[in-house]
Amino acid sequence: MQRLQGKRAIITGAGSGIGRASALRFAQEGAQVLVTGRTAAKVEETAELVRAAGGSAIAMAADAAVEEDVEAMISRCIAELGGLEVFFANAATWVGNVSLFEQTVAQWQEVLRVNLIGAFLATRYSGRHMRAQGSGSIIFTSSVASLRANAGDAAYSASKAAVNSLAQVAANELSGSGVRVNAILPGLIETEGTKALFDAAKARGAASRLGQVNPLKRPGQPGEIAAMAAFLASEDASYVNGQAIAVDGGVSSTHPFGRLS
């Protein structure tokens, strides 16, 4: 399937996990990709994997929440790949297993900087270019932690709730332009970011319980989020705009409960 043939895409946080899987999926579907992340070796490895699979990719070490870096990403994508149709703002960070009452202002500032300001900068700069050309797709990685408590730490959850709101606001700011803005809300996905959780469960023989609170009774894989990102990047999603779409095995469809028998 070549739904993204002829499209040029920037993917942040592409050194591993969802970002890397998305780079591979986008390229498989015909896109040329600019993969970015703060660790040069990791994003170059992603680009090499894309090229090894027959795709087209360039790597760029950059901070997705630094204004000058975002401007440089877009300039390079346009200069070297010939345009920009998709911006997948995927880079994220979190505090971790720390109580709200033990988190610091500095920790909140960094989480909001990367997760929210990064999405804002992606929208501000790619949105200007896409609005001028009359088309484009901006995609955010949010989280089911944005919907209810206990799926992430307080700073992370609050930042991702703001990302959902930004998707709605940006979609309306770009009204009539042909540019769509949507957010993906992953559930429990096996990535480098959740490695400690998965390793701890395996160490105590509880790996089979991971993801058991969702109706599919399993955790997700990065490729399953990449598939949604590729859909939103494509013309198959031409009437999908301003949405926060959960890809979570159904965990957000219900409330926690205990069986009576």
N, C-alpha and C positions, 0 to 999 in steps of 0.2 A: 504494500500500500504506500503510495507516494502523495499523501495529503498535503505535505509541506513543500512540495517541489517548487523551487524558485524563491522560497522565503529565506530571509536572513534573520538569525535569532541570537540574542544575548542571554546567557544563563549565568546567574550569580550563584555563589556557593556550590560551584561545579567540581570541586576537588574530590568529592565522594558522595555516597548516598543518593538522595533524590536528584541532586544536581547532575551527578555523573550519569545516572540512569536516564535522565531526561535528555542529556546531550546525545547519548547513544540512540535513544528513540527518535529524537528530532531528526538526526542525521539519517537514520534508517528510513524515515519517511520523506527524505529529500531535501531537508533544510541544510544550509551552511550555518555553522554555529561558532560563536565567539564565547569561549568558556572562561569564566573568571573566578578568582578566589584569592584569599590573602597568602596562600602558600604556593609559590611558583611551581615547585616540583609536582604537587598534586594536580594542579590544573593542566600542566603539560602532560602528565600521565593520562588524564582524561582525554585530551586532544589526540594523543597517540593511539589510544584505544579506538576513538572514533575513526581515525585515519586507517587503522589496521582493519577495521570493519568495512572499509570502502567509502567512508564519508569524508566530508570536508570540515575541518575545524582549525581554529587558531586559539592559542592560549594567551591569557593576560593576567599577570598578578596585579590585583587591585582590591581596594576596600570598597564594598558596595554602599557604604554609608559615608563616604568622603566625596563631597561635591565634585572636586576636580577629577577624581578617579572615574566617577560616573560619566562626566562629560567626555573624558578620554576614551572610555569604553565605546560610547556611541560614535564618536568621531572615527575611531579605528574600525569599527564595524562597517560604517558607511564607506570609508576610504578603501579598505582591503577586501570587503565582501560585496560592496556595491550597493548597500542599502540596509534598511532595518524594518522588518515587519512584525517581529515578536520580541518582547522583553519579558523574561521569566525571572522575577525578583524572588529568588529562592533562599538567599543567604539568611542565616538566623543564628542566634545565640540564646543562652538561658543561664539562670543562676544555678539551678540544680536542686538537690534535696535539702533545701534550707527553709526554715519557717519564715513566714512573712515578717515576724517580729525580730528576726535575726538578719534579714536582708538589709543592705546598706543603700544609701542614696547613690553611691558610685556604681553599684551593681545594677540598680534600676536605670541609671543613665546610659550604661553601656547596652543593656538589653533594648531599651527604647531607641537608642541610636542605630543599632544594627537592624532590628526588626521593623521598626516603624519609619524612622528617618530614611533608611535604605529603600523602603517601598515608596516613600514620598519622592525621593530623588529619581528613582527609576521612572516614576509617573511624570514628574515635572519635565525631565529632559527627553525621554523617549516620546512622551505624549505630544510635545511641541512638534517633533519631527513627524510623527504619525498623523497628527491633525493636519499638517501642511500637505501631506500626500493623500489624505482622505481615507486612510485605512490603517489597521494595525490591531494587535492584540497584546494587552498587558496582563500578566498573570502574577499573582502573589501566592507564595506558600504561607498559609495561615496554620491553623491547628484546631482540632476539636477542643483543645484546652481553652479556646476563645468562647466556647458555648456554656460550659459548666465547670465547676470546681473539680479538683483532684485529678486532672489530666496533665498538669504541669505546675511549675512553681508560680507564685503570685505575679512576679514581674513579667514572666513569659506569657502567662494567660492574659494579663491586661494588655500587653503589647499586641497580641494576636487579635484580641477583640477590636482594638483600634485599627488594625489592618483590614478587618472585615468592613468597618465603617468607611475606611479610605476607599475601598473598592466601590462602594455605593456612591460616595461623593464624587470620585474621579469619573465614574461612568456618566454621571449627570453633568459634571463640568465639561465633558467631552461630547455632550449631546449634539447630535446632528453631524458629527465629524467622521463617522464610520469607524471610530476606534472603540474597541470593547475592553472593559476592565473587569476581571473576575478573580476570586480567591479560591484556592483549594485548601480544604481542611483535612489533613491526614489524621488518621488515628494512630495506633501503635504500629510503627514501622521499624523494621530491623535495619538500622544504619549505624554508622560510627557513633552518632550521638546517643543512641540507646544501647550501645554495646555493653556498658557496665550493667545495665538492667538485665539484659539477656544472659550475660556471663554469670551473674549472681544466681539467676533462676536455674541455669544449667548446673551450677556447682552444688546446689542443694536438691537437685533432682526434681525441680518443679518446672522444667521447660515446657512441659505439656500444658501447663496452666496459663502460659502467656497468651493473651488475647481472649481468654475464656469469658470475659464479660460482654463480648459482642456476639450477635447472632450467628456469625460465621465460625466462631470458636477458634480463631487463629489470629496471629499478628499479620500485618501486611508486609509487602516487599516494595523496595523503591521503584521497581518497574511498574507497579500498579498505580503509583502516583504519577509517574512519567506518562503513562497512557492517558490519564486525564489531562495532563498538561498539553500533550500533543493534540488531543481533541479540542481543547480551548484555543490552541494556536491555529487550528485549521478552520477552513470555511464550513466544515460540518457544524461548527458552533456559531455560525453567523448571526443567530438570533438569541444568543446567550450573553447577557450583559448585566453587570452590577450584582453578580451572584456570589454567595459564599457556599461552595459545594463540598459537602463532607464525603471523604473517601476513607471510610473508617470501619468497614465490616458491619455497619449498622449500630455501633455503640451509641451514637447520638440519637437513635430512634426511640430510646426507652430510658427508664430510670433504673437505678440499681434495685435489685430485689433479691429476696431469699425464697427458695421453693418451700412449700408447705409439707412436701413429702419427699 
